[in-house]
């Protein structure tokens, strides 16, 4: 888990991800992103309180999944 502090639920989640996805670089990258997300959520909680932090954190999930296709210029 590196030098980050995680709670028991987070540790359990990371262990389960490794079991289900295997020990790979891709799995470790996903776990790093998840740990970053949890850290970000903590900062949001400190700044805005629990309810507003969760509203901000989950805003993307509540919006219809309409994506604008990116144009790649070559």
C-alpha positions in Angstrom: 0.0 0.0 0.0 3.0 2.3 0.0 3.3 5.2 2.4 -0.4 6.2 2.3 -2.7 5.8 5.2 -5.9 3.9 4.4 -8.7 2.6 6.5 -9.8 -1.0 6.8 -12.5 -0.7 4.2 -10.1 0.9 1.7 -7.5 -1.8 2.4 -10.1 -4.5 1.9 -11.1 -2.9 -1.4 -7.5 -2.8 -2.7 -7.0 -6.4 -1.7 -10.1 -7.4 -3.5 -9.1 -5.5 -6.6 -5.8 -7.3 -6.7 -7.5 -10.7 -6.3 -10.0 -10.0 -9.1 -7.8 -8.1 -11.5 -4.5 -9.9 -10.8 -1.1 -8.5 -10.0 -0.3 -6.3 -13.0 0.9 -2.9 -13.8 -2.6 -2.0 -15.0 -4.1 -3.1 -11.7 -1.5 -1.1 -9.7 -2.3 2.0 -11.9 -6.0 1.6 -11.2 -5.3 1.3 -7.4 -3.1 4.4 -7.5 -6.0 6.3 -9.2 -8.4 5.1 -6.6 -6.1 6.1 -3.7 -5.7 9.5 -5.3 -9.5 9.7 -5.6 -9.9 8.9 -1.9 -7.3 11.5 -1.0 -9.2 14.0 -3.1 -12.4 13.2 -1.4 -10.8 13.8 2.0 -9.7 17.2 0.9 -13.2 18.0 -0.4 -14.6 16.9 3.0 -12.2 19.1 4.8 -13.1 22.1 2.6 -16.9 21.7 2.1 -18.2 19.1 4.6 -19.5 15.6 3.9 -22.7 16.4 1.9 -21.2 18.9 -0.4 -18.0 16.8 -0.9 -20.1 13.8 -2.0 -22.1 16.0 -4.3 -19.0 17.3 -6.0 -17.3 13.9 -6.0 -20.2 12.1 -7.6 -21.4 14.8 -10.0 -20.0 13.0 -13.0 -22.0 9.8 -12.1 -25.2 11.8 -11.9 -24.9 13.4 -15.3 -26.1 11.6 -18.4 -23.2 10.0 -20.1 -23.0 12.2 -23.2 -19.5 12.6 -24.3 -18.1 14.9 -27.0 -15.9 13.1 -29.3 -12.4 14.5 -29.3 -10.8 15.4 -32.5 -7.2 14.5 -32.8 -5.2 16.7 -35.0 -2.3 15.0 -36.8 
